[in-house]
Amino acid sequence: HVQLVESGGGSVQAGGSLRLSCTASGFTLLDSDMAWYRQPPGRECELVSTSRSDGGTYYAASVKGRFTISQDNTKNSLYLQMNSLKPEDTGMYYCAADFLGPRGKEALRSMSSNLDSYFGYWGQGTQVTVS
C-alpha cells in the first residue's frame, strides 16, 4: 500500500519560512520523479516544483529563488523549503511521485499542462497560510 504523507504546513507571516516534508511508504522515492503542487483558495491546482530522477529540478516562476526542492533517500522523503513567503503562496500543498514512463518523462521535461495526470501517487496535502 503506497502512501505519501505531507507535513510541515502552517500559518506564517509574510516573509517567514516553512519546510514541507513528504514521506513515502510502500514506494521508494529513489530514482522516481517527484513534484510539489499547490491549490490556492478558489483556484486550480498549479505546479510549484519538480525533481526529476536524473537530478534536474524545475521551479515555477512565482517561487524561483525562494523555494528549494530536495530529497533525502535515507528517509525516503521529499522536501520543499519555502523562504520569503508571500500571501499568494497560500494554499494546500501536495506532493506527487511516480516512476514515469517515456511519455511521462517527456511531459516532465516539457512541463506539459497534463503532467499531473502522469503521477500515480499523491499525498493528502498540507495547508500553508501566509498572512
N, C-alpha and C positions, 0 to 999 in steps of 0.2 A: 504494500500500500504506500503510494507516494504522497508525501506531504511537503509543502513549502510553508514555513511559518515565519511571517514577518513580525518584527518588534522594533521598538525604539522611537515610535511616533510620540507626539505630544503637542503641547501648546507652548509656543515660544514667542518672544517679542521679535519684531523686525531687527535684523542684524545678528540674531542669535544663530546657534548651530544645533544640529541634530545628527545622529548617526543611526541610520536604519540598518537592521540586520535581517537576513533571510536564511533560515537554516533548513536544510533539506534532510528528509529521512526517506529511506526506500528508494533513493535516487542519488547518484554520485555526480556532483557538480563538476568534478574534474573532467576536462575535455568536452563539456557541454557549452552551449550558447545560452547566455542569460541576459535578462533585461529588467529594468525598472520602468514601470508605467505609473501614471497618476491620473486621477479623475477629479478635477476641480468641481466645486459645487455647481450643479446645473449645467455642466458641460460634459463633452465626450471624453473618454479616456485618451490620454496622449502619451507618447513615448518620451521618456526622460533620458535614459542612458542604456547602452548595451555593452556587453562584454563578450567578445567572440572567443571561440575555442582556440583561435590562432593568436590570441593575445590582443587583438585590436579592440579599441573602445570607440564609442560614439557618445556625444552629448548633444542634446537639443540646444539650440542657440540661446534659449532663455535661461539655461543653467550652466552653460560653459564658463569655466573659470571659477565657479562657485561650488559645484558638486564634483565628487570623485567616486567612481565605482571601483570596487576592489573585491577580492575574494580570498578566503583562507581555506585551502583544500584540506588542511588537517582538521578543520572544524566543519568542513562541508557547508560553508556559509558564504553568502554574498553580502556585500555591504554597500551602502550609499552614504558617504559623508557629505552633509549639506551645510555649507557655511554661508554667511551673509544672507540669511533667509529674508524673503520678501513676502508681503501678504499674498501676492499672486502665486506663491508656492503652496498655498493651502490646498489640501485635497487628500483623497485616500490614495495611498501609495501601495502598489502591488509589485511583487517580483514574479518573474516568469522564467522558465528554463526548459530546455529540451536538447536532445541530440538532433540537430536539424539536418535534414537530408539536403541534396543538391538544390532543390527549389527553395527550401527554407534559407539556406546559406546565401543564395543569390538575393533573396528578399532582404536578408540582413545586410548584405553588402550595399545594396542599392537603397536601403531604407524605404522599402516598399510600404505603401499605405496599408497593406493587408498583412504586415509582418506578424501582428499579434495572432493571426489565425494559425501560424506555424508552431507556436509554443503550446505544448500539450499540458504543461504543469504550471499552475498558478497558485499563489498564496491567497489568503483570505483578506489581506490588506491591513494597513496600519494608518491611522489618521494623523495627519500633520496639520496643525493650525498655527498660522503666523499672524500676529496682530500688531 
